[in-house]
Amino acid sequence: MAYLRKVKIKGKEYWYLFQTVREGDKFKKKSKYLGKKLPEKKELERIKREFLEELITTKSKYLSGEDVKRIEAVRETFKEEYSEFSKTEKEKYIRGFLIKFTYDTNAIEGSTLSYKDTAHVLEGIAPKGKTINEVLEAKNMEVCFNMILNHKGDITVNFILKLHRTLVSGIDEEIAGTIRKTNVAIYGSKFEPPAWGALEYEMGEFIKWHKKSKKELHPFELAVLVHLKLVTIHPFVDGNGRISRLLMNFVLNKKGYPMLNIRYRDREKYYGALEECQVKEVEEPFIRYATREYFGAYEKPAISHSKTDTYSG
């Protein structure tokens, strides 16, 4: 029987719905965030029914009950605050995230554009002393970002190829939207990506895994594993990390969770978690890394601080 409990987090009280479920030979406590106030009786009964239905199919391989509770609190706070934004404020928030995401995700891959340079490029202003390719990388990322926000379908090989084609458009047309036909090595990493001859099979298995896992895993866990699995397959000559980070945020956004920006300044921890998983053929270290980053980014007023975190020039 699901039961209600008020939980205090950082001095504030929130209502949660709890249910103990059996997983194998162990019992785990599952929770659902309800808000600062209890819903009306009829609405509460509906939420209880849906919660119990979700527990039948939704599992977590690596997230603890406390992790799930905190992630759901982030989602609900984000939902509440974002719903109160005006249209202009929503556009400003998305724009602010886009600039940060574009700067960080491209800098991780070697771009020398600063945050301010990136903002200028996305406003149509070409910074001095930067290469055409770096400018195109930023502009293309903006198009890709809008693609993941507006895509109504699911993750498919065709969608991944379309994203990649857009990402490297005007930069390297020879590899744009094309699965690599050569073996590659990752500079500085002990991990060796799959041979090119195995990629068609690996991509097919990835799509099958996603189709099955989206019905079973917690959405945050699913999003992070989408990133890990695709970047490990390494289907492209270039752009694998950027496409993987885009798809991670596609899943988060589609499921109503705030998106995650992997920061350039944290790239050593990011690469370390990825390599550990790839070399040891495990998944949990990257889940743990992404979870810490998520809490660090959002366990404060989830998005209200971002209203003033947007570049304006």
N, C-alpha and C positions, 0 to 999 in steps of 0.2 A: 504494500500500500504506500503510495506516494504521500509524503508529509511536508508541511511547511515549516520553515525556520528562518528567523531573522539573524543575519550574519553581519558582524561589525568588521569593516575593512578600512584601515587607516582612519579610525575614529568616526566613520560614517556607517549607518545601518542600511542594509539591503535585504529584500525578501528573496528567498530561494525555495525551490521545490526540490526535494530529495527523494531518491529511490535506491534501495539496495538491490543489486542484481548479481546473479551468479555467472562467472566466466570461468569455465573449466571447473577446477576444484577450489576456486577462490571466490570470495564475495567482495564486490566493489561498490562503493557509494557513488552514485551519479547525481548530478545537480543541474538545475536550470534556473537561470537568473530571471526574476520577475519584475524587479524595479524597486524604487524607493517606497512605493505604495502598493498595496495588494490590489490586483484587478477586481472588478465586480464579480459576484459569485458565478454568474453564467459564463463569463469570460474565463474565469479561473478553472472551471470544470472543463472547458474546451482545451485550455492549455495543458491540463493534467492528462487528458486523453491523448493529445498529440505527443506529449513528452513520453508517455509509456509506449506509444507506437514507435517512436524514434529509437528507444532503447532496444527494441527487438532487432533492428538492423544496424544501428550505429555503434561502432566499437572504436576503441583507441588502443593502438599497439604500444605506444610509448608515453602518451600524456597521462599524468596522474590525475586523480579526481580534483585535486587542488588546482592543477594547471588548467583543466577544463573550466572550472568555476571562474578562474581569473580571466580566461580568454572570453568566456561568455559575458562577464561583466564589462570587458572592453567593448565587445560588440554592442551591448545594450546601451552603454553610455554614448558610444559613437552614434548609434541610431537616434537616440533621444536628442542629442545636441545638433546633429545634422538636420533633423526634421524641423528644427526651429530656425535654421538659417533662411535668409531671403535668397532669392534666385541669384542675386549678385554675389552674396557671401558664399554660396555653394560653388559658383564658378571660380571665385577667388581661391577657395580651398583646394579645388581640383587643380587649378593652375599652379598653386604653390607646391603641391605634391609633385606635379609633373616636372617642374624645374628641378626640385631636389633629386627626384628619381633619375632624371636624364643626366644631371651632373654626376651623381655618384656612380650610376651603372656604367656610364661611358668612361669615367675616370678609372674605375677598377680595371678596365680593359686597355688603359694607356692613353686616353685622351688628355691633352694638356689644357683644355678649356676650364677656366675657373667657374665657380658658381655664377658670378656676375656675367662672365662671357656667355655662359649657357642661357641665362635669362635674356641677354641681349639678342642672341641668335633666335630664340623662340619669339622675340618681338620683331624679328625681321631686320635686325641690325648686325652686320658682320663685324666681328672684333678684329682689330689690327694684329698682324703677326701670326695669325693662325692659318692652318692649312684648309684647303677646300674640303678635304675629306672629313676633318674634324667638324666643320660646320654642317656638312651633310649628315654626319652621324647623329648630331643633335636634332636636326630637322626630321630625319627619318624616324628617330625614336619617338618624337611627338606624334607622328602618324601612327606608328605601331601602338602607342599608348592609347590613342583614341580608338584603335581597332579593338583592343581588349575590353574597353569600356562599352563598346557598342555591339560587340559580337553576341548574337542571340543563340547561336548554336553551341556545340560542345567542342572539346579538344579532339581534333582529327589530324591525320597526317597532312591533309590539304590545307587546313588552317595554319599549321606550323610552318609549312612551306611558304604560304602566302605572307606570313609575318616575316620570315627570313628574307624573302624577295624584297619586301618593303624596307627592311632594316639596312640592306647593303645596296639598295638602288642608287645608281650613279657612282658607286664606290668600287664595286667589283662585280660587274654584271655576269662574269663567267661562272661565278659560284652562287649567284643569287637564286634562292629558292630551290637549290639542288643538293641532294644528299651527296656527301663526298664520295669520290671514286679513288681515294688514296688513303693509306694509313697515315696517322698523325701522332705526334707526341706533344705532351703538354710541358712547356718549358718550366723547369724547376720542380716538377712533380715526379713521384715514383710510380704514379698510376699510368698504365698504358690503356688508352681507349680501345674499344672493340675494333677488330679488323673491318675494313670497308665492306668486304663481302658479306658480313653478318648483319649489316645495318638494316636491310629491308625486314629481316626477321625480328631484330631487336625493336624496331619502331612498331611493328605489328603487335608484338607482345606488350609494349608500353601502352598502346591504345586499349588493348584487351584488359590490362591491369587497371587502367583508369576507369574504364566502363564498369568494372566490377567493384572497385574500391570506393567510388563516389557514393555507393549505396551503403557502404559499411563503415568507412573511417570518418572520424571527426573532420569537418571541413578544413580546419587549420592544418591538421596533420596531413591531409590529402594534398593541400597546396604545397607544403614544404617538400613532400615526397615527389610530387610532380617535378619540382625544380631539381631535386637530387637525382632522380632517375634519368631525366632527359639530359642533364649536363654530363652524366656518367656515360650515357650512350654516345654523346658527342657526335651527332649526326652531320655536322657541317664543318667545313674547313675553318671557318671563322664565324663568330657570333653566337656560339653555344651558350655562354653565360648570360648574355643579354636576353636571348629568347627564353631561357629557363626562368629568369627573374620576371619577365613579362608574364609567362604562363602561371607562375606562382600567384601573381597579383590578379590575373584573370579569375582564378578559382576563388580567391578571397573576396574579390569584389562581387562576383556572381552570387556568392553565398551570404552577402551582407556584412562581411567583416572588413574593417579598415585595412588598407594595403600596407605592405611592409617594404620599407626602403633599406636595402643593404648599403651601409655607408662606406665610402672610399676609405675613410680613416680606420675602419674596422676590417680592412681587407685581409690582413694577416690571419685574424681569427676565423674569418669566413673561409679562406682557402684552406686553413688548417683543418677545420671541421669537415670540409668536403673531401680533402685528401685522406683523412682518417677513415671515412666511410668507404671511399673508393678502393683503398688499398686492402682494408680488412674485410670488405664486402659486408658492411653493416649499415644501419640507418640511424640508430639512436643519437649518435653525437651531433649530427646535423639538425635533428629535431630539437635537441637540447639547446644548441646554438641559436636557432631561429626563435625558439620560445623566449629565451633571455632577451634577444633583440626586440621582440614584440612587446614584452612587458616594459622594457626600458623606454620604448617609444610612446607607449599609450597608457601606462598606469600613472597618469596625471590627468587633468581635464583632457579627455581624449582628443578633442580637436579644437577646443576653444582657443588654446594657445597658438594654434596654427593660423588663426585669423591674422595675427600680426607677424607671422613667420613667412610671409610671402614677399618676394622681391617686387619692388615697384620702381621703375626707372623712367 
